[in-house]
């Protein structure tokens, strides 16, 4: 399992509300949704350095 690091994220209120709604629709936490979104876009851009064994996408 990969080590996770906490950090503060500043995000505008409308964008956060949209992410929260999407997360609820997918039965994920907001944090899990953001991690899933970042993992997905990094994979698509071929910028993910290696395949983590425990990605949010695998935990759907």
C-alpha positions as a printed NumPy array, in Angstrom:
array([[  0.   ,   0.   ,   0.   ],
       [  1.288,   3.463,  -0.85 ],
       [  2.082,   6.06 ,   1.784],
       [ -0.317,   9.015,   1.761],
       [  0.63 ,  12.572,   2.597],
       [ -1.853,  15.166,   3.817],
       [ -1.806,  18.719,   2.452],
       [ -4.101,  21.734,   2.399],
       [ -6.016,  22.455,  -0.795],
       [ -7.555,  25.818,  -1.562],
       [-10.48 ,  25.461,  -3.952],
       [-13.323,  27.768,  -4.888],
       [-16.677,  26.996,  -3.322],
       [-18.552,  26.195,  -6.551],
       [-15.877,  23.743,  -7.683],
       [-15.858,  22.044,  -4.272],
       [-19.65 ,  21.708,  -4.313],
       [-19.476,  20.051,  -7.75 ],
       [-16.803,  17.602,  -6.565],
       [-18.783,  16.835,  -3.391],
       [-21.905,  16.106,  -5.462],
       [-19.976,  13.841,  -7.851],
       [-18.372,  12.047,  -4.893],
       [-21.778,  11.44 ,  -3.296],
       [-23.152,  10.119,  -6.609],
       [-20.212,   7.657,  -6.787],
       [-20.415,   6.7  ,  -3.073],
       [-16.931,   8.118,  -2.406],
       [-15.599,  10.642,   0.066],
       [-14.696,  14.051,  -1.351],
       [-11.034,  13.278,  -0.708],
       [-11.379,   9.901,  -2.448],
       [-13.069,  11.558,  -5.424],
       [-10.287,  14.136,  -5.806],
       [ -7.658,  11.37 ,  -5.561],
       [ -9.542,   9.296,  -8.162],
       [ -9.793,  12.316, -10.503],
       [ -6.09 ,  13.115, -10.183],
       [ -5.078,   9.477, -10.726],
       [ -7.315,   9.224, -13.803],
       [ -5.971,  12.365, -15.457],
       [ -2.348,  11.478, -14.646],
       [ -2.81 ,   8.015, -16.216],
       [ -4.399,   9.537, -19.324],
       [ -1.501,  11.997, -19.647],
       [  0.996,   9.162, -19.063],
       [  2.476,  11.12 , -16.154],
       [  1.881,   8.59 , -13.385],
       [  5.412,   7.445, -12.421],
       [  4.383,   3.879, -11.509],
       [  1.226,   1.926, -10.909],
       [  0.307,   2.127,  -7.216],
       [ -1.13 ,  -1.132,  -5.91 ],
       [ -4.015,   0.599,  -4.123],
       [ -5.468,   3.319,  -6.348],
       [ -8.902,   4.897,  -5.866],
       [ -9.898,   3.6  ,  -9.296],
       [ -9.268,   0.013,  -8.155],
       [-11.392,   0.571,  -5.051],
       [-14.666,   1.37 ,  -6.789]])
